[in-house]
């Protein structure tokens, strides 16, 4: 793992340091960069694969001051510039997808997005699927590991700081950005719990550059549950960028 010294502490990231086109992976809440390992094993070694730990997650330091989702966006923008990534495909899971959309809204360095249940808004997500599909077909051991990592991560933050952060996540809304986005975007979701109102409730606007992928027999934790299919979605997103 490499580190960047930020005003709030050290931010860690992994970088394959290859010369291929860069893919930057952004994890979900309570996860970290190691959760992309299965996906990375199924991607070409000719690609440059980068994954960071959001502040307070994984090996990154915990900020002493309160922060918002916008601060995570700023961290990603800083990393893009520090690594001199003039063009990159962003792959985001859940919270990471939300951060990725805002990064793309702010920066022309983003060539495309692969959003793995990267919600347009949390209020939309809460009504989009039937209950009981979160962990899909993951084993009990895998579910326990996800719970333990999430709990350990949450416990690192001061209560007030976490409340402010989560309030900003709940207020996030990318509908306007997605409606006018000018880059190719893949919206990938697990198909478990899908019903007749799912697509409408996800509030993904009509845009010819947005393509949907439904991953069968899968829930929310797609990088853990379906790494092969996620890698395929990444390659599909990369191919759309090259058209």
C-alpha positions as CSV (number, residue, x, y, z in Angstrom):
1,X,0.0,0.0,0.0
2,X,1.1,3.5,-0.8
3,X,0.2,6.7,1.2
4,X,-0.6,10.3,0.5
5,X,-0.3,12.9,3.3
6,X,-3.6,14.7,3.5
7,X,-4.6,17.6,5.8
8,X,-6.6,15.1,7.9
9,X,-4.0,12.4,8.0
10,X,-2.6,9.7,5.7
11,X,-4.7,8.2,2.9
12,X,-3.7,4.8,1.7
13,X,-4.2,3.3,-1.8
14,X,-3.0,0.3,-3.8
15,X,-1.7,0.7,-7.3
16,X,-0.6,-2.0,-9.7
17,X,1.7,0.6,-11.3
18,X,1.3,-0.9,-14.8
19,X,1.2,1.2,-18.0
20,X,-2.3,0.2,-19.0
21,X,-5.4,2.3,-18.9
22,X,-6.2,3.2,-15.2
23,X,-9.3,1.9,-13.4
24,X,-9.9,3.5,-10.0
25,X,-12.0,1.5,-7.5
26,X,-14.0,3.1,-4.8
27,X,-15.4,0.9,-2.0
28,X,-18.7,1.0,-0.1
29,X,-19.4,2.1,3.5
30,X,-17.5,0.0,6.0
31,X,-15.5,-1.8,3.3
32,X,-12.0,-1.0,2.0
33,X,-9.7,-1.5,-0.9
34,X,-9.1,-5.2,-0.1
35,X,-12.7,-6.0,-1.0
36,X,-11.8,-5.6,-4.7
37,X,-9.3,-8.5,-4.7
38,X,-11.6,-11.0,-6.4
39,X,-12.5,-8.5,-9.1
40,X,-8.9,-7.6,-9.7
41,X,-8.0,-11.2,-10.1
42,X,-10.4,-11.4,-13.0
43,X,-9.2,-8.3,-14.9
44,X,-6.4,-8.1,-17.4
45,X,-2.9,-7.6,-16.1
46,X,-2.4,-5.0,-18.8
47,X,-4.7,-2.6,-17.0
48,X,-3.6,-0.3,-14.2
49,X,-5.7,-1.1,-11.2
50,X,-5.9,1.5,-8.3
51,X,-8.0,1.2,-5.2
52,X,-8.1,3.6,-2.2
53,X,-9.2,3.4,1.4
54,X,-11.6,6.3,2.1
55,X,-10.7,8.3,5.2
56,X,-11.3,6.2,8.3
57,X,-11.6,3.0,6.3
58,X,-9.0,0.3,5.8
59,X,-5.5,1.5,6.5
60,X,-6.3,5.2,6.0
61,X,-6.2,7.5,9.1
62,X,-9.4,8.6,10.9
63,X,-10.0,12.3,10.6
64,X,-10.3,14.2,13.9
65,X,-12.7,16.7,12.4
66,X,-16.2,16.2,11.0
67,X,-16.5,15.6,7.2
68,X,-19.0,15.0,4.5
69,X,-19.3,12.9,1.3
70,X,-18.1,16.0,-0.5
71,X,-14.8,15.6,1.4
72,X,-14.4,12.1,0.1
73,X,-14.9,13.4,-3.4
74,X,-12.1,15.9,-2.7
75,X,-9.9,13.1,-1.6
76,X,-10.5,11.2,-4.9
77,X,-9.8,14.3,-7.0
78,X,-6.6,14.8,-5.0
79,X,-5.5,11.3,-5.8
80,X,-6.3,11.6,-9.5
81,X,-4.1,14.7,-9.7
82,X,-1.3,13.3,-7.5
83,X,-1.1,10.2,-9.8
84,X,-1.4,12.5,-12.8
85,X,-4.3,10.4,-14.1
86,X,-5.6,12.5,-17.0
87,X,-8.2,9.9,-17.9
88,X,-9.6,7.1,-15.8
89,X,-12.5,4.8,-15.5
90,X,-14.1,5.0,-12.0
91,X,-15.7,1.8,-10.5
92,X,-17.7,2.5,-7.4
93,X,-19.7,0.2,-5.1
94,X,-22.6,1.7,-3.1
95,X,-21.1,4.8,-1.4
96,X,-18.2,4.5,-3.8
97,X,-20.6,4.8,-6.7
98,X,-22.1,7.9,-5.2
99,X,-18.7,9.5,-4.7
100,X,-17.7,8.5,-8.3
101,X,-20.7,10.3,-9.7
102,X,-19.8,13.5,-7.9
103,X,-16.1,13.2,-8.9
104,X,-17.3,12.8,-12.6
105,X,-19.5,15.9,-12.2
106,X,-16.6,18.0,-11.1
107,X,-13.7,16.6,-13.2
108,X,-13.1,16.0,-16.9
109,X,-10.5,13.3,-15.9
110,X,-13.3,10.7,-15.6
111,X,-13.7,8.9,-18.9
112,X,-16.6,6.7,-17.7
113,X,-18.3,5.2,-14.7
114,X,-19.2,1.6,-13.6
115,X,-21.7,2.0,-10.7
116,X,-22.3,-1.2,-8.7
117,X,-25.5,-0.4,-6.8
118,X,-24.2,3.2,-6.7
119,X,-27.4,4.8,-5.6
120,X,-28.8,7.9,-7.3
121,X,-30.0,8.7,-3.8
122,X,-30.5,6.6,-0.7
123,X,-34.2,7.5,-0.4
124,X,-34.7,5.9,-3.9
125,X,-32.7,2.8,-2.9
126,X,-34.8,2.1,0.2
127,X,-37.8,1.5,-2.0
128,X,-36.2,-0.2,-5.0
129,X,-36.0,-3.8,-3.9
130,X,-37.8,-6.3,-1.7
131,X,-36.3,-6.9,1.7
132,X,-33.9,-9.7,2.5
133,X,-31.7,-9.4,-0.6
134,X,-28.8,-7.5,0.8
135,X,-26.3,-10.3,1.1
136,X,-27.6,-12.4,-1.8
137,X,-26.1,-15.9,-1.8
138,X,-23.0,-15.0,0.3
139,X,-22.0,-17.6,2.9
140,X,-22.6,-17.0,6.6
141,X,-18.9,-16.6,7.2
142,X,-18.7,-14.0,4.4
143,X,-21.6,-12.1,6.0
144,X,-20.0,-12.2,9.4
145,X,-16.8,-10.8,8.0
146,X,-18.6,-7.9,6.3
147,X,-20.5,-7.1,9.5
148,X,-17.3,-7.3,11.6
149,X,-15.3,-5.0,9.2
150,X,-18.2,-2.5,9.1
151,X,-18.6,-2.4,12.8
152,X,-14.9,-2.0,13.4
153,X,-14.8,0.8,10.9
154,X,-17.8,2.6,12.3
155,X,-16.3,2.4,15.9
156,X,-13.2,4.3,14.8
157,X,-15.1,7.5,14.3
158,X,-16.3,10.0,16.8
159,X,-20.1,9.8,17.1
160,X,-20.7,13.4,16.0
161,X,-18.4,13.1,13.0
162,X,-20.1,10.0,11.8
163,X,-23.5,11.5,12.1
164,X,-22.6,14.5,10.0
165,X,-21.0,12.3,7.4
166,X,-24.0,10.0,7.2
167,X,-26.4,12.9,7.0
168,X,-24.5,14.2,3.9
169,X,-24.8,10.7,2.3
170,X,-28.6,10.7,3.0
171,X,-28.9,14.1,1.3
172,X,-26.9,13.1,-1.8
173,X,-28.8,13.2,-5.1
174,X,-27.2,12.6,-8.5
175,X,-30.4,12.7,-10.7
176,X,-29.5,16.1,-12.3
177,X,-26.0,15.0,-13.0
178,X,-27.0,11.6,-14.5
179,X,-29.6,13.2,-16.7
180,X,-27.0,15.4,-18.4
181,X,-23.8,13.3,-18.1
182,X,-21.7,13.2,-21.2
183,X,-19.6,10.1,-20.5
184,X,-20.6,6.4,-20.8
185,X,-22.1,5.0,-17.6
186,X,-22.9,1.4,-16.6
187,X,-25.5,1.0,-13.9
188,X,-25.1,-2.6,-12.5
189,X,-27.4,-4.1,-9.9
190,X,-28.0,-7.4,-8.3
191,X,-31.3,-8.8,-9.5
192,X,-32.4,-10.4,-6.3
193,X,-35.5,-8.6,-4.8
194,X,-36.3,-6.9,-8.1
195,X,-39.9,-6.1,-8.6
196,X,-42.1,-4.2,-11.1
197,X,-41.2,-0.8,-9.6
198,X,-37.5,-1.4,-9.1
199,X,-36.2,0.5,-12.1
200,X,-38.5,3.5,-11.6
201,X,-37.7,3.6,-7.8
202,X,-33.9,3.7,-8.5
203,X,-34.5,7.1,-10.2
204,X,-31.9,6.7,-12.9
205,X,-32.9,9.3,-15.6
206,X,-33.1,8.6,-19.3
207,X,-29.8,9.2,-20.9
208,X,-28.5,7.3,-24.0
209,X,-25.1,7.1,-22.4
210,X,-26.4,5.1,-19.4
211,X,-26.6,1.3,-19.8
212,X,-28.2,-1.1,-17.3
213,X,-26.7,-4.5,-16.3
214,X,-28.7,-6.9,-14.0
215,X,-26.6,-9.5,-12.3
216,X,-28.8,-12.6,-11.7
217,X,-29.0,-14.3,-8.3
218,X,-27.1,-11.5,-6.6
219,X,-27.7,-8.9,-3.9
220,X,-26.0,-5.7,-2.9
221,X,-22.4,-6.8,-2.2
222,X,-21.5,-7.4,-5.8
223,X,-17.7,-7.2,-5.5
224,X,-17.8,-10.0,-2.9
225,X,-20.5,-12.1,-4.4
226,X,-20.0,-11.9,-8.1
227,X,-16.4,-10.8,-8.8
228,X,-16.3,-12.4,-12.3
229,X,-19.5,-10.6,-13.4
230,X,-18.2,-7.3,-11.9
231,X,-14.9,-7.7,-13.8
232,X,-17.0,-8.2,-16.9
233,X,-19.0,-5.1,-16.2
234,X,-15.7,-3.2,-15.8
235,X,-14.5,-4.4,-19.2
236,X,-17.8,-3.5,-20.7
237,X,-17.5,0.0,-19.3
238,X,-14.0,0.2,-20.6
239,X,-15.1,-0.9,-24.0
240,X,-17.8,1.7,-24.2
241,X,-15.3,4.4,-23.3
242,X,-13.2,3.3,-26.3
243,X,-16.1,3.5,-28.8
